[in-house]
Amino acid sequence: MTAVHNSTKLSLDTLNKICHALNITLQEFFMENATTMEKQLFHQIKSLDADQQKHLLQFLDSFTKS
């Protein structure tokens, strides 16, 4: 963590290990501008299987169609 604190370049392997320890993905790690709500939504969507994600997307699409 000293390397992260000092802005030292990290290897992808080291960054993966940090993310694994934090129980997050690399994508989540780099979502620095995302709101708490967006991060929660991302985490919940990630836990769904492919069929559930498809249905959720269809449901969300129904809100944006006129």
mmCIF file of the N, C-alpha and C atoms, coordinates in Angstrom:
data_MODEL
# 
_entry.id   MODEL 
# 
loop_
_atom_site.group_PDB 
_atom_site.id 
_atom_site.type_symbol 
_atom_site.label_atom_id 
_atom_site.label_alt_id 
_atom_site.label_comp_id 
_atom_site.label_asym_id 
_atom_site.label_entity_id 
_atom_site.label_seq_id 
_atom_site.pdbx_PDB_ins_code 
_atom_site.Cartn_x 
_atom_site.Cartn_y 
_atom_site.Cartn_z 
_atom_site.occupancy 
_atom_site.B_iso_or_equiv 
_atom_site.pdbx_formal_charge 
_atom_site.auth_seq_id 
_atom_site.auth_comp_id 
_atom_site.auth_asym_id 
_atom_site.auth_atom_id 
_atom_site.pdbx_PDB_model_num 
ATOM 1   N N  . MET A 1 1  ? 0.813   -1.194  0.000   1.00 0.00 ? 1  MET A N  1 
ATOM 2   C CA . MET A 1 1  ? 0.000   0.000   0.000   1.00 0.00 ? 1  MET A CA 1 
ATOM 3   C C  . MET A 1 1  ? 0.859   1.261   0.000   1.00 0.00 ? 1  MET A C  1 
ATOM 4   N N  . THR A 1 2  ? 2.094   1.141   0.422   1.00 0.00 ? 2  THR A N  1 
ATOM 5   C CA . THR A 1 2  ? 2.982   2.294   0.384   1.00 0.00 ? 2  THR A CA 1 
ATOM 6   C C  . THR A 1 2  ? 3.151   2.789   -1.041  1.00 0.00 ? 2  THR A C  1 
ATOM 7   N N  . ALA A 1 3  ? 3.257   1.850   -1.992  1.00 0.00 ? 3  ALA A N  1 
ATOM 8   C CA . ALA A 1 3  ? 3.409   2.226   -3.393  1.00 0.00 ? 3  ALA A CA 1 
ATOM 9   C C  . ALA A 1 3  ? 2.186   2.989   -3.884  1.00 0.00 ? 3  ALA A C  1 
ATOM 10  N N  . VAL A 1 4  ? 1.011   2.591   -3.460  1.00 0.00 ? 4  VAL A N  1 
ATOM 11  C CA . VAL A 1 4  ? -0.215  3.283   -3.868  1.00 0.00 ? 4  VAL A CA 1 
ATOM 12  C C  . VAL A 1 4  ? -0.214  4.679   -3.274  1.00 0.00 ? 4  VAL A C  1 
ATOM 13  N N  . HIS A 1 5  ? 0.128   4.776   -2.021  1.00 0.00 ? 5  HIS A N  1 
ATOM 14  C CA . HIS A 1 5  ? 0.141   6.062   -1.325  1.00 0.00 ? 5  HIS A CA 1 
ATOM 15  C C  . HIS A 1 5  ? 1.150   7.026   -1.947  1.00 0.00 ? 5  HIS A C  1 
ATOM 16  N N  . ASN A 1 6  ? 2.284   6.518   -2.390  1.00 0.00 ? 6  ASN A N  1 
ATOM 17  C CA . ASN A 1 6  ? 3.337   7.355   -2.961  1.00 0.00 ? 6  ASN A CA 1 
ATOM 18  C C  . ASN A 1 6  ? 3.215   7.521   -4.474  1.00 0.00 ? 6  ASN A C  1 
ATOM 19  N N  . SER A 1 7  ? 2.120   7.055   -5.058  1.00 0.00 ? 7  SER A N  1 
ATOM 20  C CA . SER A 1 7  ? 1.860   7.152   -6.504  1.00 0.00 ? 7  SER A CA 1 
ATOM 21  C C  . SER A 1 7  ? 2.917   6.432   -7.336  1.00 0.00 ? 7  SER A C  1 
ATOM 22  N N  . THR A 1 8  ? 3.507   5.406   -6.800  1.00 0.00 ? 8  THR A N  1 
ATOM 23  C CA . THR A 1 8  ? 4.470   4.595   -7.532  1.00 0.00 ? 8  THR A CA 1 
ATOM 24  C C  . THR A 1 8  ? 3.717   3.702   -8.510  1.00 0.00 ? 8  THR A C  1 
ATOM 25  N N  . LYS A 1 9  ? 4.328   3.438   -9.658  1.00 0.00 ? 9  LYS A N  1 
ATOM 26  C CA . LYS A 1 9  ? 3.711   2.549   -10.634 1.00 0.00 ? 9  LYS A CA 1 
ATOM 27  C C  . LYS A 1 9  ? 3.595   1.145   -10.049 1.00 0.00 ? 9  LYS A C  1 
ATOM 28  N N  . LEU A 1 10 ? 2.415   0.554   -10.228 1.00 0.00 ? 10 LEU A N  1 
ATOM 29  C CA . LEU A 1 10 ? 2.162   -0.800  -9.748  1.00 0.00 ? 10 LEU A CA 1 
ATOM 30  C C  . LEU A 1 10 ? 2.028   -1.734  -10.935 1.00 0.00 ? 10 LEU A C  1 
ATOM 31  N N  . SER A 1 11 ? 2.419   -2.981  -10.730 1.00 0.00 ? 11 SER A N  1 
ATOM 32  C CA . SER A 1 11 ? 2.199   -3.962  -11.780 1.00 0.00 ? 11 SER A CA 1 
ATOM 33  C C  . SER A 1 11 ? 0.724   -4.350  -11.777 1.00 0.00 ? 11 SER A C  1 
ATOM 34  N N  . LEU A 1 12 ? 0.247   -4.855  -12.898 1.00 0.00 ? 12 LEU A N  1 
ATOM 35  C CA . LEU A 1 12 ? -1.136  -5.300  -12.990 1.00 0.00 ? 12 LEU A CA 1 
ATOM 36  C C  . LEU A 1 12 ? -1.400  -6.415  -11.990 1.00 0.00 ? 12 LEU A C  1 
ATOM 37  N N  . ASP A 1 13 ? -0.431  -7.289  -11.808 1.00 0.00 ? 13 ASP A N  1 
ATOM 38  C CA . ASP A 1 13 ? -0.567  -8.382  -10.847 1.00 0.00 ? 13 ASP A CA 1 
ATOM 39  C C  . ASP A 1 13 ? -0.764  -7.842  -9.429  1.00 0.00 ? 13 ASP A C  1 
ATOM 40  N N  . THR A 1 14 ? 0.026   -6.850  -9.058  1.00 0.00 ? 14 THR A N  1 
ATOM 41  C CA . THR A 1 14 ? -0.098  -6.255  -7.720  1.00 0.00 ? 14 THR A CA 1 
ATOM 42  C C  . THR A 1 14 ? -1.457  -5.586  -7.561  1.00 0.00 ? 14 THR A C  1 
ATOM 43  N N  . LEU A 1 15 ? -1.890  -4.864  -8.581  1.00 0.00 ? 15 LEU A N  1 
ATOM 44  C CA . LEU A 1 15 ? -3.185  -4.206  -8.521  1.00 0.00 ? 15 LEU A CA 1 
ATOM 45  C C  . LEU A 1 15 ? -4.315  -5.234  -8.417  1.00 0.00 ? 15 LEU A C  1 
ATOM 46  N N  . ASN A 1 16 ? -4.194  -6.333  -9.151  1.00 0.00 ? 16 ASN A N  1 
ATOM 47  C CA . ASN A 1 16 ? -5.188  -7.410  -9.050  1.00 0.00 ? 16 ASN A CA 1 
ATOM 48  C C  . ASN A 1 16 ? -5.245  -7.973  -7.637  1.00 0.00 ? 16 ASN A C  1 
ATOM 49  N N  . LYS A 1 17 ? -4.086  -8.138  -7.012  1.00 0.00 ? 17 LYS A N  1 
ATOM 50  C CA . LYS A 1 17 ? -4.039  -8.666  -5.645  1.00 0.00 ? 17 LYS A CA 1 
ATOM 51  C C  . LYS A 1 17 ? -4.704  -7.698  -4.667  1.00 0.00 ? 17 LYS A C  1 
ATOM 52  N N  . ILE A 1 18 ? -4.472  -6.419  -4.858  1.00 0.00 ? 18 ILE A N  1 
ATOM 53  C CA . ILE A 1 18 ? -5.105  -5.414  -3.995  1.00 0.00 ? 18 ILE A CA 1 
ATOM 54  C C  . ILE A 1 18 ? -6.624  -5.476  -4.165  1.00 0.00 ? 18 ILE A C  1 
ATOM 55  N N  . CYS A 1 19 ? -7.066  -5.529  -5.406  1.00 0.00 ? 19 CYS A N  1 
ATOM 56  C CA . CYS A 1 19 ? -8.501  -5.597  -5.672  1.00 0.00 ? 19 CYS A CA 1 
ATOM 57  C C  . CYS A 1 19 ? -9.111  -6.865  -5.085  1.00 0.00 ? 19 CYS A C  1 
ATOM 58  N N  . HIS A 1 20 ? -8.410  -7.966  -5.227  1.00 0.00 ? 20 HIS A N  1 
ATOM 59  C CA . HIS A 1 20 ? -8.902  -9.232  -4.661  1.00 0.00 ? 20 HIS A CA 1 
ATOM 60  C C  . HIS A 1 20 ? -9.046  -9.113  -3.144  1.00 0.00 ? 20 HIS A C  1 
ATOM 61  N N  . ALA A 1 21 ? -8.076  -8.519  -2.501  1.00 0.00 ? 21 ALA A N  1 
ATOM 62  C CA . ALA A 1 21 ? -8.121  -8.348  -1.043  1.00 0.00 ? 21 ALA A CA 1 
ATOM 63  C C  . ALA A 1 21 ? -9.280  -7.440  -0.638  1.00 0.00 ? 21 ALA A C  1 
ATOM 64  N N  . LEU A 1 22 ? -9.608  -6.472  -1.481  1.00 0.00 ? 22 LEU A N  1 
ATOM 65  C CA . LEU A 1 22 ? -10.714 -5.556  -1.198  1.00 0.00 ? 22 LEU A CA 1 
ATOM 66  C C  . LEU A 1 22 ? -12.059 -6.091  -1.684  1.00 0.00 ? 22 LEU A C  1 
ATOM 67  N N  . ASN A 1 23 ? -12.013 -7.270  -2.320  1.00 0.00 ? 23 ASN A N  1 
ATOM 68  C CA . ASN A 1 23 ? -13.207 -7.915  -2.874  1.00 0.00 ? 23 ASN A CA 1 
ATOM 69  C C  . ASN A 1 23 ? -13.903 -7.021  -3.907  1.00 0.00 ? 23 ASN A C  1 
ATOM 70  N N  . ILE A 1 24 ? -13.091 -6.415  -4.785  1.00 0.00 ? 24 ILE A N  1 
ATOM 71  C CA . ILE A 1 24 ? -13.608 -5.600  -5.875  1.00 0.00 ? 24 ILE A CA 1 
ATOM 72  C C  . ILE A 1 24 ? -12.882 -5.986  -7.160  1.00 0.00 ? 24 ILE A C  1 
ATOM 73  N N  . THR A 1 25 ? -13.454 -5.596  -8.282  1.00 0.00 ? 25 THR A N  1 
ATOM 74  C CA . THR A 1 25 ? -12.811 -5.844  -9.572  1.00 0.00 ? 25 THR A CA 1 
ATOM 75  C C  . THR A 1 25 ? -11.941 -4.646  -9.948  1.00 0.00 ? 25 THR A C  1 
ATOM 76  N N  . LEU A 1 26 ? -11.101 -4.837  -10.951 1.00 0.00 ? 26 LEU A N  1 
ATOM 77  C CA . LEU A 1 26 ? -10.309 -3.720  -11.465 1.00 0.00 ? 26 LEU A CA 1 
ATOM 78  C C  . LEU A 1 26 ? -11.219 -2.612  -11.981 1.00 0.00 ? 26 LEU A C  1 
ATOM 79  N N  . GLN A 1 27 ? -12.310 -3.002  -12.610 1.00 0.00 ? 27 GLN A N  1 
ATOM 80  C CA . GLN A 1 27 ? -13.248 -2.014  -13.122 1.00 0.00 ? 27 GLN A CA 1 
ATOM 81  C C  . GLN A 1 27 ? -13.808 -1.166  -11.976 1.00 0.00 ? 27 GLN A C  1 
ATOM 82  N N  . GLU A 1 28 ? -14.171 -1.814  -10.882 1.00 0.00 ? 28 GLU A N  1 
ATOM 83  C CA . GLU A 1 28 ? -14.680 -1.074  -9.731  1.00 0.00 ? 28 GLU A CA 1 
ATOM 84  C C  . GLU A 1 28 ? -13.600 -0.155  -9.151  1.00 0.00 ? 28 GLU A C  1 
ATOM 85  N N  . PHE A 1 29 ? -12.374 -0.638  -9.141  1.00 0.00 ? 29 PHE A N  1 
ATOM 86  C CA . PHE A 1 29 ? -11.263 0.143   -8.621  1.00 0.00 ? 29 PHE A CA 1 
ATOM 87  C C  . PHE A 1 29 ? -11.116 1.471   -9.369  1.00 0.00 ? 29 PHE A C  1 
ATOM 88  N N  . PHE A 1 30 ? -11.324 1.420   -10.683 1.00 0.00 ? 30 PHE A N  1 
ATOM 89  C CA . PHE A 1 30 ? -11.136 2.604   -11.505 1.00 0.00 ? 30 PHE A CA 1 
ATOM 90  C C  . PHE A 1 30 ? -12.406 3.436   -11.675 1.00 0.00 ? 30 PHE A C  1 
ATOM 91  N N  . MET A 1 31 ? -13.461 3.095   -10.957 1.00 0.00 ? 31 MET A N  1 
ATOM 92  C CA . MET A 1 31 ? -14.702 3.862   -11.004 1.00 0.00 ? 31 MET A CA 1 
ATOM 93  C C  . MET A 1 31 ? -14.642 5.016   -10.002 1.00 0.00 ? 31 MET A C  1 
ATOM 94  N N  . GLU A 1 32 ? -13.572 5.754   -10.023 1.00 0.00 ? 32 GLU A N  1 
ATOM 95  C CA . GLU A 1 32 ? -13.350 6.788   -9.015  1.00 0.00 ? 32 GLU A CA 1 
ATOM 96  C C  . GLU A 1 32 ? -14.374 7.914   -9.074  1.00 0.00 ? 32 GLU A C  1 
ATOM 97  N N  . ASN A 1 33 ? -14.943 8.179   -10.231 1.00 0.00 ? 33 ASN A N  1 
ATOM 98  C CA . ASN A 1 33 ? -15.917 9.261   -10.349 1.00 0.00 ? 33 ASN A CA 1 
ATOM 99  C C  . ASN A 1 33 ? -17.358 8.795   -10.175 1.00 0.00 ? 33 ASN A C  1 
ATOM 100 N N  . ALA A 1 34 ? -17.541 7.510   -9.976  1.00 0.00 ? 34 ALA A N  1 
ATOM 101 C CA . ALA A 1 34 ? -18.889 6.973   -9.816  1.00 0.00 ? 34 ALA A CA 1 
ATOM 102 C C  . ALA A 1 34 ? -19.445 7.339   -8.438  1.00 0.00 ? 34 ALA A C  1 
ATOM 103 N N  . THR A 1 35 ? -20.741 7.578   -8.415  1.00 0.00 ? 35 THR A N  1 
ATOM 104 C CA . THR A 1 35 ? -21.397 7.865   -7.143  1.00 0.00 ? 35 THR A CA 1 
ATOM 105 C C  . THR A 1 35 ? -21.538 6.569   -6.356  1.00 0.00 ? 35 THR A C  1 
ATOM 106 N N  . THR A 1 36 ? -21.866 6.709   -5.093  1.00 0.00 ? 36 THR A N  1 
ATOM 107 C CA . THR A 1 36 ? -22.092 5.530   -4.257  1.00 0.00 ? 36 THR A CA 1 
ATOM 108 C C  . THR A 1 36 ? -23.224 4.685   -4.831  1.00 0.00 ? 36 THR A C  1 
ATOM 109 N N  . MET A 1 37 ? -24.281 5.344   -5.297  1.00 0.00 ? 37 MET A N  1 
ATOM 110 C CA . MET A 1 37 ? -25.416 4.632   -5.892  1.00 0.00 ? 37 MET A CA 1 
ATOM 111 C C  . MET A 1 37 ? -24.979 3.848   -7.126  1.00 0.00 ? 37 MET A C  1 
ATOM 112 N N  . GLU A 1 38 ? -24.179 4.465   -7.997  1.00 0.00 ? 38 GLU A N  1 
ATOM 113 C CA . GLU A 1 38 ? -23.702 3.779   -9.201  1.00 0.00 ? 38 GLU A CA 1 
ATOM 114 C C  . GLU A 1 38 ? -22.851 2.571   -8.842  1.00 0.00 ? 38 GLU A C  1 
ATOM 115 N N  . LYS A 1 39 ? -22.014 2.704   -7.838  1.00 0.00 ? 39 LYS A N  1 
ATOM 116 C CA . LYS A 1 39 ? -21.183 1.578   -7.399  1.00 0.00 ? 39 LYS A CA 1 
ATOM 117 C C  . LYS A 1 39 ? -22.038 0.458   -6.843  1.00 0.00 ? 39 LYS A C  1 
ATOM 118 N N  . GLN A 1 40 ? -23.072 0.807   -6.083  1.00 0.00 ? 40 GLN A N  1 
ATOM 119 C CA . GLN A 1 40 ? -23.972 -0.209  -5.535  1.00 0.00 ? 40 GLN A CA 1 
ATOM 120 C C  . GLN A 1 40 ? -24.718 -0.920  -6.653  1.00 0.00 ? 40 GLN A C  1 
ATOM 121 N N  . LEU A 1 41 ? -25.201 -0.153  -7.636  1.00 0.00 ? 41 LEU A N  1 
ATOM 122 C CA . LEU A 1 41 ? -25.895 -0.755  -8.772  1.00 0.00 ? 41 LEU A CA 1 
ATOM 123 C C  . LEU A 1 41 ? -24.975 -1.696  -9.538  1.00 0.00 ? 41 LEU A C  1 
ATOM 124 N N  . PHE A 1 42 ? -23.757 -1.259  -9.791  1.00 0.00 ? 42 PHE A N  1 
ATOM 125 C CA . PHE A 1 42 ? -22.791 -2.093  -10.501 1.00 0.00 ? 42 PHE A CA 1 
ATOM 126 C C  . PHE A 1 42 ? -22.554 -3.400  -9.755  1.00 0.00 ? 42 PHE A C  1 
ATOM 127 N N  . HIS A 1 43 ? -22.382 -3.311  -8.450  1.00 0.00 ? 43 HIS A N  1 
ATOM 128 C CA . HIS A 1 43 ? -22.131 -4.502  -7.633  1.00 0.00 ? 43 HIS A CA 1 
ATOM 129 C C  . HIS A 1 43 ? -23.333 -5.458  -7.685  1.00 0.00 ? 43 HIS A C  1 
ATOM 130 N N  . GLN A 1 44 ? -24.531 -4.917  -7.611  1.00 0.00 ? 44 GLN A N  1 
ATOM 131 C CA . GLN A 1 44 ? -25.733 -5.757  -7.656  1.00 0.00 ? 44 GLN A CA 1 
ATOM 132 C C  . GLN A 1 44 ? -25.900 -6.412  -9.025  1.00 0.00 ? 44 GLN A C  1 
ATOM 133 N N  . ILE A 1 45 ? -25.683 -5.653  -10.085 1.00 0.00 ? 45 ILE A N  1 
ATOM 134 C CA . ILE A 1 45 ? -25.814 -6.198  -11.437 1.00 0.00 ? 45 ILE A CA 1 
ATOM 135 C C  . ILE A 1 45 ? -24.801 -7.313  -11.668 1.00 0.00 ? 45 ILE A C  1 
ATOM 136 N N  . LYS A 1 46 ? -23.605 -7.108  -11.149 1.00 0.00 ? 46 LYS A N  1 
ATOM 137 C CA . LYS A 1 46 ? -22.543 -8.104  -11.302 1.00 0.00 ? 46 LYS A CA 1 
ATOM 138 C C  . LYS A 1 46 ? -22.934 -9.448  -10.686 1.00 0.00 ? 46 LYS A C  1 
ATOM 139 N N  . SER A 1 47 ? -23.781 -9.407  -9.656  1.00 0.00 ? 47 SER A N  1 
ATOM 140 C CA . SER A 1 47 ? -24.146 -10.649 -8.966  1.00 0.00 ? 47 SER A CA 1 
ATOM 141 C C  . SER A 1 47 ? -25.252 -11.423 -9.680  1.00 0.00 ? 47 SER A C  1 
ATOM 142 N N  . LEU A 1 48 ? -25.865 -10.813 -10.698 1.00 0.00 ? 48 LEU A N  1 
ATOM 143 C CA . LEU A 1 48 ? -26.932 -11.478 -11.444 1.00 0.00 ? 48 LEU A CA 1 
ATOM 144 C C  . LEU A 1 48 ? -26.353 -12.399 -12.518 1.00 0.00 ? 48 LEU A C  1 
ATOM 145 N N  . ASP A 1 49 ? -27.119 -13.463 -12.848 1.00 0.00 ? 49 ASP A N  1 
ATOM 146 C CA . ASP A 1 49 ? -26.673 -14.303 -13.960 1.00 0.00 ? 49 ASP A CA 1 
ATOM 147 C C  . ASP A 1 49 ? -27.053 -13.617 -15.274 1.00 0.00 ? 49 ASP A C  1 
ATOM 148 N N  . ALA A 1 50 ? -26.603 -14.167 -16.388 1.00 0.00 ? 50 ALA A N  1 
ATOM 149 C CA . ALA A 1 50 ? -26.780 -13.526 -17.699 1.00 0.00 ? 50 ALA A CA 1 
ATOM 150 C C  . ALA A 1 50 ? -28.254 -13.313 -18.032 1.00 0.00 ? 50 ALA A C  1 
ATOM 151 N N  . ASP A 1 51 ? -29.099 -14.271 -17.718 1.00 0.00 ? 51 ASP A N  1 
ATOM 152 C CA . ASP A 1 51 ? -30.525 -14.153 -18.011 1.00 0.00 ? 51 ASP A CA 1 
ATOM 153 C C  . ASP A 1 51 ? -31.158 -13.038 -17.176 1.00 0.00 ? 51 ASP A C  1 
ATOM 154 N N  . GLN A 1 52 ? -30.792 -12.953 -15.927 1.00 0.00 ? 52 GLN A N  1 
ATOM 155 C CA . GLN A 1 52 ? -31.313 -11.896 -15.061 1.00 0.00 ? 52 GLN A CA 1 
ATOM 156 C C  . GLN A 1 52 ? -30.845 -10.528 -15.535 1.00 0.00 ? 52 GLN A C  1 
ATOM 157 N N  . GLN A 1 53 ? -29.597 -10.434 -15.976 1.00 0.00 ? 53 GLN A N  1 
ATOM 158 C CA . GLN A 1 53 ? -29.087 -9.171  -16.497 1.00 0.00 ? 53 GLN A CA 1 
ATOM 159 C C  . GLN A 1 53 ? -29.854 -8.754  -17.750 1.00 0.00 ? 53 GLN A C  1 
ATOM 160 N N  . LYS A 1 54 ? -30.165 -9.721  -18.612 1.00 0.00 ? 54 LYS A N  1 
ATOM 161 C CA . LYS A 1 54 ? -30.924 -9.444  -19.832 1.00 0.00 ? 54 LYS A CA 1 
ATOM 162 C C  . LYS A 1 54 ? -32.298 -8.887  -19.478 1.00 0.00 ? 54 LYS A C  1 
ATOM 163 N N  . HIS A 1 55 ? -32.979 -9.516  -18.521 1.00 0.00 ? 55 HIS A N  1 
ATOM 164 C CA . HIS A 1 55 ? -34.303 -9.052  -18.112 1.00 0.00 ? 55 HIS A CA 1 
ATOM 165 C C  . HIS A 1 55 ? -34.237 -7.669  -17.454 1.00 0.00 ? 55 HIS A C  1 
ATOM 166 N N  . LEU A 1 56 ? -33.217 -7.446  -16.667 1.00 0.00 ? 56 LEU A N  1 
ATOM 167 C CA . LEU A 1 56 ? -33.053 -6.136  -16.040 1.00 0.00 ? 56 LEU A CA 1 
ATOM 168 C C  . LEU A 1 56 ? -32.847 -5.057  -17.100 1.00 0.00 ? 56 LEU A C  1 
ATOM 169 N N  . LEU A 1 57 ? -32.033 -5.349  -18.097 1.00 0.00 ? 57 LEU A N  1 
ATOM 170 C CA . LEU A 1 57 ? -31.794 -4.394  -19.176 1.00 0.00 ? 57 LEU A CA 1 
ATOM 171 C C  . LEU A 1 57 ? -33.086 -4.087  -19.932 1.00 0.00 ? 57 LEU A C  1 
ATOM 172 N N  . GLN A 1 58 ? -33.881 -5.116  -20.200 1.00 0.00 ? 58 GLN A N  1 
ATOM 173 C CA . GLN A 1 58 ? -35.172 -4.897  -20.869 1.00 0.00 ? 58 GLN A CA 1 
ATOM 174 C C  . GLN A 1 58 ? -36.085 -4.024  -20.012 1.00 0.00 ? 58 GLN A C  1 
ATOM 175 N N  . PHE A 1 59 ? -36.096 -4.282  -18.716 1.00 0.00 ? 59 PHE A N  1 
ATOM 176 C CA . PHE A 1 59 ? -36.898 -3.488  -17.787 1.00 0.00 ? 59 PHE A CA 1 
ATOM 177 C C  . PHE A 1 59 ? -36.445 -2.029  -17.790 1.00 0.00 ? 59 PHE A C  1 
ATOM 178 N N  . LEU A 1 60 ? -35.141 -1.817  -17.711 1.00 0.00 ? 60 LEU A N  1 
ATOM 179 C CA . LEU A 1 60 ? -34.615 -0.454  -17.710 1.00 0.00 ? 60 LEU A CA 1 
ATOM 180 C C  . LEU A 1 60 ? -34.872 0.253   -19.033 1.00 0.00 ? 60 LEU A C  1 
ATOM 181 N N  . ASP A 1 61 ? -34.766 -0.499  -20.125 1.00 0.00 ? 61 ASP A N  1 
ATOM 182 C CA . ASP A 1 61 ? -35.048 0.080   -21.441 1.00 0.00 ? 61 ASP A CA 1 
ATOM 183 C C  . ASP A 1 61 ? -36.490 0.574   -21.540 1.00 0.00 ? 61 ASP A C  1 
ATOM 184 N N  . SER A 1 62 ? -37.406 -0.078  -20.841 1.00 0.00 ? 62 SER A N  1 
ATOM 185 C CA . SER A 1 62 ? -38.807 0.330   -20.895 1.00 0.00 ? 62 SER A CA 1 
ATOM 186 C C  . SER A 1 62 ? -39.014 1.724   -20.308 1.00 0.00 ? 62 SER A C  1 
ATOM 187 N N  . PHE A 1 63 ? -38.124 2.183   -19.455 1.00 0.00 ? 63 PHE A N  1 
ATOM 188 C CA . PHE A 1 63 ? -38.221 3.524   -18.877 1.00 0.00 ? 63 PHE A CA 1 
ATOM 189 C C  . PHE A 1 63 ? -37.800 4.613   -19.856 1.00 0.00 ? 63 PHE A C  1 
ATOM 190 N N  . THR A 1 64 ? -36.927 4.266   -20.786 1.00 0.00 ? 64 THR A N  1 
ATOM 191 C CA . THR A 1 64 ? -36.371 5.284   -21.679 1.00 0.00 ? 64 THR A CA 1 
ATOM 192 C C  . THR A 1 64 ? -37.060 5.334   -23.028 1.00 0.00 ? 64 THR A C  1 
ATOM 193 N N  . LYS A 1 65 ? -37.924 4.368   -23.317 1.00 0.00 ? 65 LYS A N  1 
ATOM 194 C CA . LYS A 1 65 ? -38.627 4.363   -24.597 1.00 0.00 ? 65 LYS A CA 1 
ATOM 195 C C  . LYS A 1 65 ? -39.926 5.151   -24.479 1.00 0.00 ? 65 LYS A C  1 
ATOM 196 N N  . SER A 1 66 ? -40.237 5.895   -25.511 1.00 0.00 ? 66 SER A N  1 
ATOM 197 C CA . SER A 1 66 ? -41.455 6.723   -25.497 1.00 0.00 ? 66 SER A CA 1 
ATOM 198 C C  . SER A 1 66 ? -42.666 5.914   -25.846 1.00 0.00 ? 66 SER A C  1 
# 
